Every structure is written in structure tokens, then in C-alpha cells.
């Protein structure tokens, strides 16, 4: 495959079910700047997929291509079984798109925004009112339905934006940085909405700069850097790519601490805290080996904690220096 890392889900004997979204060698340039340099993706239906990357990495460009707003320079992409280049109408009929900049018209009420969207989907007046009422209730916007949308808080506008997106009953939703600018409570409310969508069988393609958001929501995550997919996998798979995991043993008895430190030569000592740090990937096998060693040596630690790299570490390693990025990419090949 053209990209630097073959997604795990693309490997095998070809018996995988149809993907909700797939791309092969997707390319896009603006002048001399290459934004997407041959990316391959495969997103199973009914899952949350997160595309991570720094500002300008090409996340929004990917969403615009997959939602038929712009055309790619090369490669292929299918959404809901339709080729984005040859069957854009089929793609549009199957998707909903919510960007970081709301499509809500602030001069009209929330209900009027919903009814306008129903008209655009050619619903009858009766059906449009029914759908609008159901969605306004679902997103806790009934009390504000008759108020101008410009009076809504950021979180309310974002909920209304997604409610409008759902009027057409899309099976695939592109959420381009949906929680940008929201306060922590509104962000968590939005996470709940996204989980609810997936429980209904909707596929969510999420772009975000919030690593915690991807960690919380995504079944699979791809890191986009310099126009290429630097790595793809579950959050746990990506975390295991980066060194730095360790087990920390803390002791209350200085004598026991010194005995353990003398026996564990590879451990890093913290004499002030009476703690030892042992390099570890955090696997069950490694943890069991440490516990077995403690038992055999008759040493009892007062506290044992496992520390593994988080998505912040992954993100900075993959999008930071070339040396770090190359090492991380080699680890997933």
C-alpha cells in the first residue's frame, strides 16, 4: 500500500465486511504544498474513527474530499459504498457533516433552523415538524426552540448543529473538530451524544486536536503528519509504540527499599521517595514477572503502579522530530 503504515484492518485474506469509509492513495495539493500524500484508510461501519494531527496537517482537507466538497488530485475513496468521484450524489445522501464552524443560522430560531433543514431534505411539512420535534427533544433544546439561535451558548449551538445534521438520517457523520471552543462540561456532553450516535449504528469520522477526546471515543485512531498516515491503531496499540512505560515500586521501609534497589540493577532509584522505576511495557506478562521476583526475594512493596505512555506522548513522537517519528513508524510496520 502507498502509505507508510498499513492499517491493521486492511490486512488479511480479503474477507472483511464492506467499510463505511475507505481510501487508497488519496492525494491533494495546493500549489506546491502537498496536503495529503497518498493516505490509506479503512473504517468499519458503526465505529468511531479519529483522525489526529497538528494544525495544517490536512484533517479538514480529508473530510472535505470524503464529503464531496472538494475533489482529490489522485487516489480513490469510497463512502457508504459510493465512489466520491463518480457517485457524489450517493455519498451526499448517506452522510452528514458538522464542521468546527457551525452551519446554524443565528438570526432564526432553533426550530426554524431544523425546519429549514427538513425542507432541504424534501420532507413533507408534517414529517419535517415531527422529525424536528423529536431531535430538539433528543438534544435537550425544546426550551430554547423558539429563541433565536444567536442567543444559544456554544454547546447549544453545537448540539443544534448535530441535530440539523441528523434530519436526513445519515449513516455516516463527519465531525470536523466538533468540540473546538467548548467548555469542559459541553465537551463531555458532546462525547455522550457521539457515543449515543454510534450505539444507534452510525459511523462517526472525527477529526480532533484533543488527544483526550480521541482516547475517550475512538475505536481506531490515525495520526496524520506531513500528509501521510504516520500510524494507525487503537489507542492502546498506539501507546505501546512509544518507549517510556514503567512499573513504579514504592517502599515505606528504607531497609527493604535498599534491598530491592541492590537486587534490581536495571531500576531507576528515587532515594527521597523510596521508589524504584522499572522499564516495562505494562503487559500482564511483565507485571507477573515483577511480582514473581518480589515474592521469590521475600520483598513486599507498599505500592505498585503501572505507567504507560499516553496519546500525548504518541502524538509528539509521531509529529515531532523526524528521528522520533521514524522510530515510531518503524515500530508499527
N, C-alpha and C positions, 0 to 999 in steps of 0.2 A: 504494500500500500504506500501511497506517496508520502504521507505524513511521517514524522519522526518516530511516533509511537503508535503501534497498532492497538486500538481499543480491544480490551479483552473480549467484549461481547461480539466482536466481528470474527473471532477465531472459531474453528470447529469444522463441522462437516457440512455446513450449509443448511442444516435442518432447523434453524432458528425461525420463530414466527415473524411475520411482517413487522417492520419497525414503524413507529409513528412518524419518526423523522430520521432521514439518513442522508449523508453527504459523502461524496468521494472526490477528492482532489479539488475542493472548492477554492476558487481564486478570485480576488478582487484587488484592483489597484486604482489609485487616484493619482494620475500623472506618474511621477517616478516613485511614489510611495506605495509599496506593496502592503496592503492591509490584511488580506487573507492569502496565505501562501500554500495552498493545497491541503485543506483540512478534511479529515475523515471523521464522521460521527455516526453512531447508531443508537437511537433512543427508543427503548421498548415502550409500547403503549401502556398507559396507566401508571407511569412513573414520573418522578421529578428529576430533571436533569439540570445541573447548574453549570454555566459557563463562567469561569473566573478569569480575571485578567486586569492589569492596570489600566488606567485611563489611556485611551487611544489604541488599545490592543486589538480592536476590531469586533468587540462583542455586539455592539449595536448594528454594525455592518452585517454581521452574520444573521441577526434577527430580520433585518430589512430584506435580505436576499430570500430567506426562508418564508417570509410573509409576502413575497412578490412585490415589495415596494421598490426594489431596485434589482437589476439583473447582475448576475455574476459574469466575470470575464472568462471563466473556464471551470471545468469540473461538472459534476452532476449533483442534483439534490432532489429528493422526494419527500413530500409531506402528505400524510394520510393517503399514501398510495398514488399520489399525483405528482408528476414531474413539474417543478416550479417554472420551468422554461416553456414547456409545451402545453401545460394544463393549469394555467394560473387561476382560472375561474374555479376549478375543482379544489385547489388549495384554499382559496379565499372562503369557499363555502364551508370548509371544515375547521377553520381556525378563528381564534380571537386574539387580539393584540392589545396589550396595555403597556404604554411606554412610561418612562420616567417623567415625561411632561404630559400632564393629564389632558385627555380629549374632552373633558367636561366643559360645557358652556356655562360660564358663571352668571350670565345675565338672565337665565331662565331657571325654573325650579328643578329640583332633583327629579320630580315626577315627569316634568316636561322633557328633561334630558332622556329619560327612559322611554317615553312615548315616541320621541323623535327617532331613537334607535330602532324601536319596533317598526316604525314606518319605513326606515331604510331596509329592514329585513322583510318588507312586504307582508307583515302580519295584518290581519283584519283589525278594525278598531276594537272589537270585543276581545280578541285574542291578545292584542297588544296591551290592553289595560289589565287583563288577567296576569300576563307574564310580568308586567311592570310591578304590579301589586305584590306578587309572590317574591320577586327579587328584592324589592325595597324592604319587605319584612325580613327576608333571609339575612340581609346585610345591616339590619338594625337602623334603617333610615326612614321608617314610617313617620316618626315625629317631625322630621326635617323635610319631608317630601314636598311640602307646599312652600318651602322657603327658597329664595334664590341660592344657587349653588355657590356663588361667590362668598356667601356667609358661612360656608362649611369650613371646618378645620381641615388640616392636611390629611389626617387619617380618614375623615368622612369623604373627602373628595376622592381619595384613592379607592375606598370601598365602592363609591358610586361608579367610578371608572370601571372597576371589575364587574360590577352588576350590569353596566351597559354592555360590556363585552359578552356577557353570558346570555343576552337576549336572543342571540342566534343559535344558542345551544351548541357551541363549538366543542369538539372532542379533543382539540389541541389548543393550548393557550400559551402564547409567548408573553412573558412578563419581563420587560426590559427595565432592570433596576427598580422594582416596584416599591421599595421602601426608602428610596433616597429622600432625605429631608424629613422623615417621620421621627417622632419621639419614640423612646423605647417601648412605651405601652402600645402605641399604634403599630409599631413593627411587630410586636408579639401577636396582636390581634390579626394582622395580615398573615402571619405564619399559620394561624389557626384556619383562616379562610383557604389558604393554599392546601393545607392538609385535607380539608373538607372536600375541595375540588377533586383531589386525587382519589379520595375514598369513593367518589361518585364515578370513577373510571376515566377522568380527564387526564390527559398527559400535559405536564407543565414543563416548558422550556424557560428556565430562569437565568437571567444574567444579573450578576451582583458583584459589588466590591466588598460586601460584608462577608468575611470568612465564616463568622458565626452562623450567618444565615444559610450558607451552603451546607455547613456541618449539620445544622438542625433539620434541614428539609430534604436534601438531595439524596436520591438513591445512587446516582453516579455524578461525578464532577470531572470536568475537563478544564485544564489550565491553559489559557491561550497567551502566548508570548511571542513577540516578533512575527506575528502572522501564522504561527504554527501551533499545533497542539503539543505542548511540552510533556504532558502526562494526562492520563485519564484513569479513573477507577473510583471505587467507593472512598468515602472519607478515610476509613481505616486503612485501606490499601495505600492511599497517598501518604498518610502519616508514616507508614512503615518504610517509605523510600528515604527518609531523611534521618541521618545519624543524630544521636543525642539522647536517645532513650536510656533510662537508667532505673535501677531499684535503689531506694534510699533506706538504709537501716539506721535507726536512732536508738541510743542506749542511755539509760539513766545512771548506770554503774560505770564509773571510769575504768575500773579494772577489767570488766567484761568488754568494754569498748576497746581497750588496748589489746586484749587477747584477739578479738575479731580483726582488728586492724593489722596485727602481726601476721595473722593467717591468710588474710585476703590481700595479697600484694597488689592485685590489679585495681583495688578500690581506691577512690579518691577520699582523703581524710578531711574531716572538718572537726578539729580538736575542740574548738569552742562549743560547738553544738553537740559534740559526742555522736557524730553521724558519719556514716560511710556511704559513698555513692559508687554503685557497681554498674558498669555499662551493661545494658540489656535492651533487647528489642521489645520486651514486655510480653513475650509469648508465654503460654502456660507451661511449656517445657522448661524454659529458662527459669521461670519463677519456682517451679517444683525443684529444680536442681539446687537453687539457693537455699530453699527451705530444708532439703535433704542434708545439705552441707552443714547448716546450722544445727540440725538435730544430731548429726554424727559427731560434731565438735562439742556438743553439750552447751552451745551458746544460745541464749534467748534474747532476741532483740525486743525492745519495748514497743517499737513502731516500725512497720514496714510499709512503704508506699511505692507505687509504680508510677513513673513519669514517662510519658511518651510525647514525641513532638506533636504539636497541634497544626492546624491548617495555616496558621501564620507562618510557622517555620517552613512548611511546604511552599507556600506562596513566595516567600522571599528567596528561598533557594532556587525555585524554578524561574523566577522573573528578575533575579538579582544578577550577580556576576556571571559571566559566561562559563567560568570554571565550575561554579556550583550547579548551574543549570545543566551543564553537560553530564556531570556526575549523577544528578538525579534522573536524567533521561536514560542514562545507561542502565540504571537500576531497574527500570521497568521494561526493558527490551526483552 
